[in-house]
């Protein structure tokens, strides 16, 4: 597993994008969610698929070791970083998967370069931010300005499904808070939360031509299922799948998340062979 730095121009100037590249075979590009990193978001998926796919996973501005001038970000900026990482890896056509904000960015990427996308997997994404989300993401930014630990604690009661929360001990909550604190950078998380507030990709979704699976969590309080239903309805031929989980499926049920991604990508790869 190697990391390379790719320089990609975005609206605020140059960005030095950290990109994970591993494996061999057909390309699979993975786009992480708000404040996460490729390893944190996609670890089990990478471990499962790296023996038969070339995994390309950029770290978006605001996360990990990717650096830029620090100004406001847009969905288009993040799309540019995804495509810049893919081009630097020497990839032409590729399977594409995204979680949360990463799903929105993946959908926008697929709309901008439909001829390059072999399949599209979207978990917990959305097309346009509604007042519920805008209020929530503004709360995230306010908490992050005060204390990242407070943000991580608030996230525990909104990101996970009811069954997961009911089975937790207080020690489990504290362990999860510590993991969030270690994963997220407060300033970067706030910058990506600002992107979340301004999402509206409705005008471009009709350009997507790749076979698409939209996955929703039935107990998702951050991006409720009606958002994924709207996303699937706007993409020609898209399949819709609802799972019993919250928003943070990659962290809540990593084996289920990895299996769902793996089965879809493998199915599309075989269909195209």
URWOBEL-V654165 format. One record per pair of residues at least 24 apart in sequence whose ideal C-beta (glycine too) atoms are under 10 Angstrom apart, sorted by the first residue. I is the first residue (numbers start at 1). GAP is how many residues later the second one is. D is the distance in Angstrom with one decimal. If there is no record, write none. Layout:
# URWOBEL-V654165
I/GAP/D + I/GAP/D
This chain:
# URWOBEL-V654165
1/37/9.8 + 1/38/8.6 + 1/45/7.7 + 1/46/9.8 + 1/49/7.7 + 1/54/8.4 + 1/56/9.7 + 3/35/9.2 + 3/36/9.9 + 3/54/9.6 + 3/56/8.6 + 3/61/9.3 + 3/62/8.1 + 4/81/8.5 + 4/84/6.9 + 4/85/8.1 + 5/54/9.9 + 5/60/8.4 + 5/61/8.5 + 5/62/9.0 + 5/80/10.0 + 5/83/9.1 + 6/52/7.4 + 6/60/9.3 + 6/75/8.0 + 6/78/5.3 + 6/79/5.2 + 6/80/9.3 + 6/81/8.2 + 6/82/4.3 + 6/83/8.4 + 7/77/7.8 + 7/81/8.8 + 8/50/8.7 + 8/53/9.2 + 8/58/9.4 + 8/60/8.9 + 8/69/8.7 + 8/70/10.0 + 8/72/5.6 + 8/73/5.1 + 8/74/9.0 + 8/75/8.1 + 8/76/3.4 + 8/77/7.5 + 8/79/9.1 + 8/80/8.5 + 9/59/9.9 + 9/68/9.3 + 9/71/7.1 + 9/72/9.8 + 9/75/8.2 + 10/51/7.0 + 10/58/6.4 + 10/59/8.8 + 10/61/8.9 + 10/63/7.4 + 10/64/8.0 + 10/66/8.1 + 10/67/3.9 + 10/68/8.2 + 10/69/9.6 + 10/70/5.6 + 10/71/6.9 + 10/74/9.0 + 11/57/9.7 + 11/58/9.8 + 11/60/7.6 + 11/61/7.8 + 11/62/7.9 + 11/63/6.0 + 11/65/7.3 + 11/66/5.5 + 11/69/8.7 + 12/49/8.5 + 12/56/5.9 + 12/57/4.6 + 12/58/7.4 + 12/59/3.7 + 12/60/7.1 + 12/61/7.6 + 12/62/9.3 + 12/65/7.5 + 13/55/6.7 + 13/56/4.6 + 13/57/9.6 + 13/58/7.8 + 14/53/9.1 + 14/54/6.9 + 14/55/7.6 + 15/45/9.1 + 15/46/5.5 + 15/51/6.6 + 15/52/7.0 + 15/53/3.9 + 15/54/8.1 + 15/58/9.4 + 15/62/7.6 + 15/63/9.8 + 15/65/8.3 + 15/66/6.3 + 15/69/8.3 + 16/45/9.4 + 16/49/8.4 + 16/50/6.5 + 16/51/4.8 + 16/52/7.2 + 17/41/5.4 + 17/42/6.5 + 17/43/7.8 + 17/44/7.6 + 17/47/9.6 + 17/48/9.4 + 17/49/5.0 + 17/50/8.6 + 17/51/8.6 + 17/61/10.0 + 17/63/9.3 + 17/64/5.0 + 17/65/9.0 + 17/67/6.3 + 17/68/5.8 + 17/71/8.5 + 18/39/9.5 + 18/40/7.4 + 18/41/4.3 + 18/42/9.6 + 18/45/8.7 + 18/46/5.6 + 18/47/4.7 + 18/48/4.9 + 18/49/8.5 + 18/67/9.0 + 19/37/6.6 + 19/38/6.9 + 19/39/4.7 + 19/40/6.9 + 19/47/8.7 + 19/62/8.8 + 19/63/9.6 + 19/65/8.6 + 19/66/4.3 + 19/67/8.9 + 19/69/6.9 + 19/70/7.1 + 20/26/7.7 + 20/35/7.0 + 20/36/7.5 + 20/37/4.3 + 20/38/7.8 + 20/39/7.6 + 20/44/9.5 + 20/65/9.1 + 21/33/7.2 + 21/34/6.9 + 21/35/5.6 + 21/36/7.8 + 21/37/9.7 + 21/64/8.4 + 21/67/8.9 + 21/68/5.5 + 21/69/9.6 + 21/70/9.4 + 22/24/6.7 + 22/25/9.7 + 22/27/9.6 + 22/28/5.0 + 22/29/9.9 + 22/31/9.3 + 22/32/7.7 + 22/33/5.0 + 22/34/8.7 + 22/35/8.4 + 23/26/6.9 + 23/27/3.5 + 23/28/6.7 + 23/29/7.4 + 23/30/5.4 + 23/31/5.0 + 23/32/4.8 + 23/33/9.2 + 24/26/8.2 + 24/27/8.0 + 24/28/7.7 + 24/29/7.8 + 24/30/5.7 + 24/31/9.5 + 25/24/8.7 + 25/25/8.9 + 25/26/8.1 + 25/27/4.7 + 25/28/4.8 + 25/29/5.7 + 25/30/9.4 + 25/244/8.8 + 26/26/8.0 + 26/27/5.7 + 26/28/6.9 + 26/65/9.4 + 26/67/8.4 + 26/68/7.5 + 26/69/6.8 + 26/92/7.3 + 26/239/8.8 + 26/242/9.7 + 26/243/5.9 + 26/246/8.7 + 26/247/9.5 + 27/26/6.9 + 27/27/4.7 + 27/28/8.0 + 27/29/6.0 + 27/59/7.5 + 27/62/7.4 + 27/63/9.2 + 27/64/4.4 + 27/65/8.1 + 27/66/7.3 + 27/67/3.8 + 27/68/6.8 + 27/69/9.1 + 27/89/9.7 + 27/91/8.3 + 28/24/9.4 + 28/25/4.3 + 28/26/7.0 + 28/27/5.6 + 28/28/7.3 + 28/29/8.9 + 28/63/9.6 + 28/66/6.6 + 28/67/4.5 + 28/68/7.7 + 28/69/6.8 + 28/90/9.0 + 28/91/9.0 + 28/93/9.2 + 28/233/8.8 + 28/234/9.8 + 28/237/6.1 + 28/241/9.0 + 29/24/9.9 + 29/25/9.3 + 29/26/8.0 + 29/27/4.8 + 29/28/7.2 + 29/29/7.9 + 29/53/6.6 + 29/54/9.3 + 29/56/7.7 + 29/57/5.8 + 29/60/8.7 + 29/62/7.5 + 29/65/5.0 + 29/66/7.0 + 29/67/4.9 + 29/68/7.2 + 29/69/8.8 + 29/77/7.9 + 29/80/8.2 + 29/87/9.8 + 29/88/9.0 + 30/25/6.5 + 30/26/7.4 + 30/27/4.3 + 30/28/8.5 + 30/52/9.7 + 30/65/9.4 + 30/66/8.2 + 30/67/5.4 + 30/68/7.5 + 30/69/8.4 + 30/72/7.7 + 30/76/8.8 + 30/91/9.3 + 30/231/8.6 + 31/25/9.9 + 31/26/7.7 + 31/27/7.2 + 31/28/10.0 + 31/29/7.4 + 31/47/7.9 + 31/48/9.4 + 31/50/9.3 + 31/51/5.9 + 31/54/9.7 + 31/65/7.4 + 31/66/7.0 + 31/67/3.9 + 31/68/7.3 + 31/69/9.4 + 31/70/8.2 + 31/71/3.5 + 31/72/7.4 + 31/73/9.0 + 31/74/5.2 + 31/75/4.8 + 31/76/9.7 + 31/77/10.0 + 31/78/7.6 + 31/91/9.7 + 31/94/9.8 + 32/25/7.2 + 32/26/8.4 + 32/27/7.3 + 32/28/6.8 + 32/31/6.7 + 32/32/8.8 + 32/66/8.0 + 32/67/6.5 + 32/68/8.2 + 32/69/8.1 + 32/70/5.0 + 32/73/9.3 + 32/160/9.9 + 32/218/8.9 + 33/27/9.4 + 33/30/9.3 + 33/65/7.9 + 33/66/4.4 + 33/67/3.2 + 33/68/5.3 + 33/69/5.0 + 33/70/7.7 + 33/71/9.5 + 33/72/9.5 + 33/90/8.7 + 33/91/7.3 + 33/92/9.3 + 33/159/8.7 + 33/163/9.9 + 33/189/9.6 + 33/190/9.8 + 33/214/8.7 + 33/215/8.5 + 33/217/7.8 + 33/218/9.8 + 34/26/9.1 + 34/28/8.3 + 34/29/8.5 + 34/65/9.2 + 34/66/5.7 + 34/67/4.5 + 34/68/8.1 + 34/70/9.9 + 34/103/8.6 + 34/106/8.4 + 34/150/8.7 + 34/154/9.5 + 34/155/6.7 + 34/157/9.8 + 34/158/4.7 + 34/159/6.4 + 34/161/8.1 + 34/162/6.2 + 34/188/9.0 + 35/25/9.4 + 35/27/6.9 + 35/28/6.0 + 35/29/9.6 + 35/65/9.4 + 35/66/8.6 + 35/105/9.1 + 35/109/9.3 + 35/116/9.5 + 35/120/9.6 + 35/145/8.8 + 35/148/7.0 + 35/149/4.3 + 35/150/7.2 + 35/151/9.0 + 35/153/6.4 + 35/154/3.8 + 35/155/8.9 + 35/156/9.2 + 35/157/5.8 + 35/158/7.9 + 36/24/8.9 + 36/27/6.3 + 36/28/8.7 + 36/63/7.7 + 36/64/8.0 + 36/65/8.8 + 36/66/7.8 + 36/144/10.0 + 36/147/6.4 + 36/148/7.8 + 36/153/9.3 + 36/156/9.2 + 36/212/9.7 + 36/214/8.2 + 36/215/9.0 + 37/26/5.5 + 37/27/4.5 + 37/28/8.9 + 37/29/9.4 + 37/146/6.8 + 37/147/9.4 + 37/148/9.8 + 38/25/8.8 + 38/26/7.9 + 38/64/9.7 + 39/25/8.8 + 39/144/9.6 + 40/24/8.8 + 40/139/8.6 + 40/140/9.8 + 40/142/9.1 + 40/143/5.1 + 40/144/9.2 + 40/210/8.2 + 40/211/8.0 + 41/57/9.4 + 41/58/5.7 + 41/59/8.5 + 41/61/7.2 + 41/142/9.1 + 41/207/9.7 + 41/209/5.4 + 41/210/8.3 + 41/216/9.4 + 42/55/8.0 + 42/56/10.0 + 42/57/7.8 + 42/60/9.2 + 42/208/7.0 + 42/212/9.6 + 42/215/8.8 + 42/216/8.5 + 42/219/8.3 + 43/207/8.1 + 43/208/9.7 + 43/211/7.2 + 43/214/9.9 + 43/215/8.6 + 44/206/7.7 + 44/209/10.0 + 44/210/4.5 + 44/211/6.6 + 44/212/9.6 + 44/213/6.8 + 44/214/3.9 + 44/215/8.9 + 44/217/9.0 + 44/218/9.2 + 45/52/7.6 + 45/54/9.6 + 45/76/9.7 + 45/205/7.9 + 45/209/8.6 + 45/212/7.1 + 45/213/4.8 + 45/214/9.4 + 45/215/9.4 + 45/216/5.1 + 45/217/6.9 + 45/220/9.0 + 46/212/8.9 + 47/207/9.8 + 47/211/7.8 + 48/207/9.3 + 48/210/5.0 + 48/211/8.1 + 48/213/8.2 + 48/214/5.3 + 48/217/10.0 + 49/46/9.6 + 49/48/9.9 + 49/209/8.3 + 49/212/7.9 + 49/213/6.1 + 49/216/7.1 + 49/217/8.5 + 52/210/9.9 + 52/213/9.8 + 52/214/8.4 + 52/217/8.6 + 53/41/9.3 + 53/42/7.4 + 53/209/9.5 + 53/212/7.3 + 53/213/9.2 + 53/216/8.1 + 54/35/7.4 + 54/36/9.3 + 54/37/7.1 + 54/40/8.4 + 55/34/9.6 + 56/26/8.8 + 56/29/6.0 + 56/30/5.8 + 56/32/8.8 + 56/33/4.8 + 56/34/9.7 + 56/35/6.2 + 56/38/7.2 + 56/40/9.7 + 57/25/9.7 + 57/28/8.0 + 57/40/9.6 + 57/45/9.8 + 58/24/5.6 + 58/25/9.2 + 58/26/7.7 + 58/27/3.7 + 58/28/8.1 + 58/30/9.3 + 58/31/9.4 + 58/44/9.8 + 58/47/9.8 + 59/26/8.8 + 59/129/10.0 + 60/25/9.7 + 60/41/8.0 + 60/42/7.6 + 60/45/7.3 + 60/128/9.0 + 60/131/9.8 + 60/132/7.1 + 60/135/9.0 + 61/127/7.5 + 61/130/7.1 + 61/131/7.9 + 61/134/9.3 + 62/39/9.7 + 62/122/9.5 + 62/123/7.2 + 62/125/7.7 + 62/126/3.4 + 62/127/6.8 + 62/128/8.0 + 62/129/4.3 + 62/130/4.3 + 62/131/8.8 + 62/132/9.2 + 62/133/8.1 + 63/120/8.9 + 63/121/8.3 + 63/122/7.0 + 63/125/5.6 + 63/126/8.2 + 63/128/9.4 + 63/129/7.2 + 64/119/9.3 + 64/121/8.0 + 64/124/8.3 + 65/120/9.9 + 66/122/8.6 + 68/123/9.5 + 70/117/8.0 + 70/118/9.3 + 70/121/7.8 + 71/120/8.6 + 72/119/7.4 + 72/122/6.4 + 72/123/8.2 + 72/126/8.9 + 73/115/9.6 + 73/118/5.6 + 73/119/6.9 + 73/121/7.1 + 73/122/5.1 + 73/125/9.4 + 74/34/10.0 + 74/120/9.6 + 74/121/6.7 + 74/124/7.3 + 74/125/9.7 + 75/26/8.6 + 75/29/6.6 + 75/30/6.1 + 75/32/9.4 + 75/33/5.3 + 75/34/9.4 + 75/120/6.4 + 75/121/9.6 + 75/123/7.8 + 75/124/6.3 + 75/125/8.4 + 75/126/6.4 + 75/129/9.7 + 76/29/9.5 + 76/32/7.4 + 76/36/8.5 + 76/125/9.7 + 77/28/9.5 + 77/118/8.2 + 78/24/8.5 + 78/26/8.8 + 78/27/4.6 + 78/28/9.7 + 78/30/8.0 + 78/31/8.6 + 78/114/8.5 + 78/117/7.1 + 79/25/9.8 + 79/26/5.9 + 79/27/8.9 + 79/28/9.6 + 79/29/5.0 + 79/30/4.9 + 79/31/9.6 + 79/32/8.9 + 79/33/5.9 + 79/34/8.9 + 79/122/9.6 + 80/29/9.3 + 80/32/9.2 + 81/24/8.6 + 81/28/9.7 + 82/24/7.5 + 82/26/9.0 + 82/27/5.1 + 82/30/9.5 + 82/31/9.6 + 83/26/6.5 + 83/29/7.6 + 83/30/6.7 + 83/33/8.5 + 86/27/9.0 + 86/30/8.0 + 91/25/8.5 + 92/24/6.7 + 93/24/7.3 + 93/25/5.4 + 93/117/9.8 + 93/179/9.5 + 94/24/6.2 + 94/25/9.0 + 94/116/10.0 + 95/24/4.7 + 95/25/7.9 + 95/26/7.5 + 95/115/8.6 + 95/116/9.6 + 95/166/9.6 + 95/169/8.9 + 95/170/5.1 + 95/171/9.7 + 95/173/6.6 + 95/174/7.1 + 95/177/9.6 + 96/24/5.3 + 96/25/7.2 + 96/26/9.0 + 96/114/7.5 + 96/116/9.6 + 96/169/9.5 + 97/24/3.9 + 97/25/7.7 + 97/26/7.7 + 97/116/9.2 + 97/118/9.8 + 97/164/5.7 + 97/167/8.3 + 97/168/7.2 + 98/24/5.8 + 98/25/7.2 + 98/26/9.0 + 98/27/6.4 + 99/24/4.8 + 99/25/6.0 + 99/26/7.9 + 99/116/9.2 + 99/148/9.2 + 99/149/9.0 + 99/150/7.7 + 99/151/5.9 + 99/152/10.0 + 99/158/8.2 + 99/162/9.3 + 100/24/4.7 + 100/25/6.8 + 100/26/8.7 + 100/59/9.6 + 100/92/9.8 + 100/96/8.6 + 100/120/9.5 + 100/122/7.5 + 100/123/6.7 + 100/147/6.9 + 100/148/8.5 + 100/149/9.6 + 100/150/9.1 + 101/24/7.9 + 101/25/9.0 + 101/36/10.0 + 101/91/6.2 + 101/92/8.9 + 101/94/6.6 + 101/95/5.9 + 101/98/7.9 + 101/122/9.3 + 103/111/8.2 + 103/112/8.6 + 103/120/8.6 + 103/124/9.9 + 103/125/8.6 + 103/128/8.0 + 104/24/9.5 + 104/25/9.4 + 104/91/8.8 + 104/92/8.3 + 104/95/5.6 + 104/96/9.8 + 104/97/6.3 + 104/119/9.1 + 104/123/9.6 + 104/127/8.5 + 105/90/8.8 + 105/94/9.4 + 105/96/8.9 + 106/102/10.0 + 106/106/9.8 + 107/94/6.1 + 107/97/8.1 + 107/98/6.5 + 107/100/10.0 + 107/101/6.7 + 107/105/8.4 + 107/107/9.0 + 107/124/6.9 + 107/127/9.0 + 107/128/7.5 + 107/131/9.9 + 108/91/9.1 + 108/93/4.9 + 108/96/6.3 + 108/97/8.7 + 108/99/9.7 + 108/100/9.4 + 109/99/9.6 + 110/94/9.1 + 110/95/9.0 + 110/97/8.0 + 110/98/4.8 + 110/99/8.2 + 110/100/5.6 + 110/102/7.8 + 110/125/8.5 + 111/90/7.1 + 111/92/9.0 + 111/93/3.9 + 111/94/6.2 + 111/95/7.9 + 111/96/4.2 + 111/97/5.2 + 111/98/9.2 + 111/99/9.8 + 111/124/9.0 + 112/92/7.2 + 112/95/7.6 + 112/96/9.6 + 113/94/9.4 + 114/90/10.0 + 114/93/5.7 + 114/94/6.1 + 114/95/4.5 + 114/96/6.7 + 115/94/8.0 + 115/95/9.5 + 116/94/9.0 + 117/91/7.6 + 117/92/7.6 + 117/93/4.0 + 117/94/9.1 + 117/95/9.0 + 118/92/6.5 + 118/93/8.0 + 118/147/8.9 + 118/150/6.5 + 118/151/7.5 + 118/153/9.7 + 118/154/6.3 + 119/91/5.5 + 119/92/4.9 + 119/93/7.3 + 119/94/7.9 + 119/145/7.1 + 119/146/6.3 + 119/147/10.0 + 119/148/8.4 + 119/149/3.7 + 119/150/7.7 + 119/152/8.7 + 119/153/8.2 + 120/88/6.6 + 120/89/9.4 + 120/90/4.5 + 120/91/7.1 + 120/92/4.3 + 120/93/7.4 + 120/94/8.7 + 120/115/7.8 + 120/118/8.2 + 120/144/9.4 + 120/148/9.0 + 121/89/9.8 + 121/90/9.6 + 121/91/7.6 + 121/92/5.3 + 121/93/8.4 + 121/94/7.3 + 121/139/8.2 + 121/140/5.7 + 121/141/9.9 + 121/143/5.4 + 121/144/6.7 + 121/147/8.8 + 122/86/9.9 + 122/90/6.8 + 122/91/7.1 + 122/92/4.9 + 122/93/6.8 + 122/94/9.4 + 122/106/7.5 + 122/109/6.5 + 122/110/8.3 + 122/113/8.4 + 122/116/8.4 + 123/90/8.8 + 123/91/8.0 + 123/92/4.4 + 123/93/7.9 + 123/94/8.1 + 123/97/9.7 + 123/100/9.5 + 123/105/8.3 + 123/118/9.3 + 123/120/9.0 + 123/122/9.8 + 123/124/9.3 + 123/126/6.4 + 123/127/7.9 + 123/134/7.4 + 123/137/7.8 + 123/138/7.9 + 124/35/9.9 + 124/90/9.5 + 124/91/7.4 + 124/92/7.1 + 124/93/6.3 + 124/96/6.1 + 124/98/7.4 + 124/99/5.0 + 124/100/9.7 + 124/101/9.4 + 124/103/8.3 + 124/104/7.1 + 124/107/10.0 + 124/121/9.5 + 124/122/9.1 + 124/123/5.4 + 124/124/8.5 + 124/125/7.1 + 124/126/9.3 + 125/74/9.2 + 125/76/9.2 + 125/89/7.2 + 125/90/8.9 + 125/91/9.2 + 125/98/7.1 + 125/102/7.4 + 125/103/6.7 + 125/106/5.7 + 125/107/9.8 + 126/70/8.8 + 126/73/6.4 + 126/74/9.8 + 126/75/8.7 + 126/96/9.6 + 126/97/5.1 + 126/98/9.0 + 126/100/9.3 + 126/101/3.9 + 126/102/7.4 + 126/104/7.7 + 126/105/6.5 + 127/72/7.5 + 127/73/7.4 + 127/74/5.6 + 127/75/4.9 + 127/76/9.5 + 127/77/9.4 + 127/78/6.2 + 127/100/7.1 + 127/101/9.4 + 127/103/5.8 + 127/104/5.2 + 127/105/10.0 + 127/106/9.5 + 127/107/6.2 + 127/108/9.4 + 128/70/9.7 + 128/71/6.2 + 128/72/4.5 + 128/73/7.3 + 128/74/5.3 + 128/75/9.7 + 128/99/8.5 + 128/102/8.2 + 128/103/9.6 + 129/66/9.6 + 129/67/6.5 + 129/68/5.9 + 129/69/6.9 + 129/70/4.6 + 129/71/7.0 + 129/94/9.5 + 129/98/9.2 + 130/69/9.8 + 130/93/9.8 + 130/94/9.1 + 130/96/9.0 + 130/97/7.8 + 130/100/9.9 + 132/89/9.2 + 132/90/9.5 + 132/91/9.5 + 132/92/7.5 + 132/95/9.7 + 133/63/6.9 + 133/64/7.7 + 133/66/8.2 + 133/89/7.6 + 133/90/7.0 + 133/91/8.8 + 133/94/8.2 + 134/62/8.5 + 134/63/5.4 + 134/64/9.0 + 134/65/9.7 + 135/62/9.6 + 136/57/9.1 + 136/60/8.7 + 136/61/9.4 + 136/85/8.4 + 136/86/6.7 + 136/87/9.5 + 137/53/9.6 + 137/55/9.3 + 137/56/4.7 + 137/57/7.7 + 137/58/9.0 + 137/59/4.5 + 137/60/4.9 + 137/61/9.5 + 137/62/9.5 + 137/85/9.0 + 138/55/8.0 + 138/56/9.2 + 138/58/9.7 + 138/59/6.8 + 139/54/9.2 + 140/49/7.2 + 140/50/7.4 + 140/52/9.5 + 140/53/4.7 + 140/54/9.6 + 140/56/8.2 + 140/57/9.5 + 140/82/9.6 + 141/45/9.8 + 141/48/8.5 + 141/49/4.9 + 141/50/9.2 + 141/52/5.1 + 141/53/6.8 + 141/55/9.6 + 141/56/8.4 + 142/48/9.2 + 142/51/9.9 + 143/43/9.3 + 143/46/9.8 + 143/47/9.4 + 143/50/9.8 + 144/40/8.3 + 144/41/9.5 + 144/42/4.7 + 144/43/7.8 + 144/44/9.5 + 144/45/5.7 + 144/46/4.7 + 144/47/9.8 + 144/49/7.4 + 145/41/7.9 + 145/42/9.4 + 145/45/7.0 + 146/40/9.6 + 147/39/8.7 + 148/32/8.3 + 148/33/6.0 + 148/36/6.7 + 148/37/8.5 + 148/38/4.3 + 148/39/9.6 + 148/41/7.9 + 148/42/9.7 + 149/28/6.8 + 149/29/9.1 + 149/31/8.7 + 149/32/6.0 + 149/37/9.7 + 150/27/9.8 + 151/26/9.7 + 151/29/7.9 + 151/30/8.9 + 151/33/7.7 + 151/35/7.5 + 151/38/7.4 + 151/39/9.2 + 151/42/9.6 + 152/24/8.0 + 152/25/4.7 + 152/26/8.1 + 152/27/8.4 + 152/28/3.7 + 152/29/5.2 + 152/30/9.4 + 152/31/8.9 + 152/32/7.2 + 152/34/9.8 + 152/37/9.8 + 153/24/5.6 + 153/27/8.5 + 153/28/9.6 + 154/26/10.0 + 155/25/6.0 + 155/29/8.9 + 155/67/8.7 + 155/92/9.3 + 155/93/8.2 + 156/24/7.9 + 156/92/9.5 + 157/64/8.5 + 157/89/9.9 + 158/62/9.1 + 158/63/4.7 + 158/64/5.8 + 158/88/7.9 + 158/89/7.2 + 158/90/9.1 + 159/58/9.7 + 159/61/8.8 + 159/62/7.8 + 159/63/6.3 + 159/87/5.8 + 159/88/5.0 + 159/89/4.0 + 159/90/9.6 + 159/92/7.6 + 159/93/7.8 + 160/57/9.5 + 160/59/8.2 + 160/60/9.9 + 160/61/9.2 + 160/85/8.1 + 160/86/4.4 + 160/87/7.6 + 160/88/5.6 + 160/89/9.3 + 160/91/7.9 + 160/92/5.2 + 160/93/9.7 + 161/56/6.7 + 161/57/7.8 + 161/58/4.1 + 161/59/8.2 + 161/60/9.3 + 161/82/9.2 + 161/83/6.8 + 161/84/4.7 + 161/85/3.7 + 161/86/8.5 + 161/87/8.5 + 161/88/8.5 + 161/91/6.2 + 161/92/8.4 + 162/56/9.7 + 162/57/5.6 + 162/59/9.9 + 162/82/9.3 + 162/83/9.7 + 162/84/7.7 + 163/56/8.1 + 163/81/7.2 + 163/82/8.3 + 163/83/9.0 + 163/89/9.1 + 163/90/9.6 + 164/55/8.9 + 164/81/7.6 + 164/82/6.8 + 164/84/8.7 + 164/85/10.0 + 164/87/9.4 + 164/88/5.1 + 164/89/7.7 + 165/54/9.4 + 165/81/8.2 + 165/87/9.5 + 176/72/9.4 + 176/75/8.0 + 176/76/9.8 + 179/72/8.0 + 180/68/9.8 + 180/71/9.1 + 183/68/9.3 + 196/26/9.4 + 196/27/9.2 + 199/28/10.0 + 201/30/9.1 + 201/33/9.2 + 202/28/8.6 + 202/29/9.4 + 202/32/6.8 + 203/31/10.0 + 204/30/9.5 + 205/25/9.4 + 205/26/7.2 + 205/27/9.9 + 205/28/9.2 + 205/29/4.1 + 205/30/5.6 + 205/31/9.0 + 205/33/9.3 + 206/28/6.8 + 206/29/8.0 + 206/30/7.3 + 207/28/9.5 + 207/29/9.6 + 208/26/8.5 + 208/27/4.9 + 208/28/7.1 + 208/29/9.3 + 208/30/8.0 + 209/26/9.1 + 209/27/7.1 + 209/28/8.6 + 210/25/8.7 + 210/26/9.7 + 210/27/9.2 + 210/28/9.4 + 210/58/8.4 + 211/24/9.9 + 211/26/7.0 + 211/27/8.3 + 211/28/8.1 + 211/53/8.7 + 211/56/8.7 + 211/57/5.4 + 211/60/7.5 + 211/61/8.8 + 212/24/8.4 + 212/25/7.0 + 212/26/4.1 + 212/27/6.9 + 212/28/9.4 + 212/52/9.4 + 212/56/9.6 + 213/25/7.2 + 213/26/4.8 + 213/27/7.9 + 213/28/6.3 + 213/47/8.2 + 213/48/9.0 + 213/50/9.4 + 213/51/4.8 + 213/52/9.3 + 213/54/9.1 + 213/55/8.7 + 214/24/5.5 + 214/25/7.0 + 214/26/5.2 + 214/27/7.2 + 214/28/9.5 + 215/24/9.1 + 215/25/8.0 + 215/26/4.9 + 215/27/7.7 + 215/28/6.5 + 215/30/9.5 + 215/34/7.8 + 215/42/8.8 + 215/45/6.2 + 215/46/8.7 + 215/49/8.6 + 216/24/7.1 + 216/25/7.2 + 216/26/4.7 + 216/27/7.2 + 216/29/9.1 + 216/31/9.8 + 216/33/9.7 + 217/25/7.6 + 217/26/5.9 + 217/27/7.8 + 217/28/4.3 + 217/29/5.3 + 217/30/5.8 + 217/31/8.4 + 217/32/5.8 + 217/35/8.4 + 217/36/9.6 + 218/24/5.3 + 218/25/6.7 + 218/26/5.3 + 218/27/7.0 + 218/28/8.7 + 219/24/9.4 + 219/25/7.1 + 219/26/6.4 + 219/27/4.8 + 219/28/8.3 + 219/33/9.7 + 220/25/7.7 + 220/26/5.7 + 220/27/4.4 + 220/28/8.9 + 220/29/8.6 + 221/25/6.9 + 221/26/6.7 + 222/24/7.9 + 222/25/4.1 + 222/26/8.3 + 223/24/6.2 + 239/25/8.5
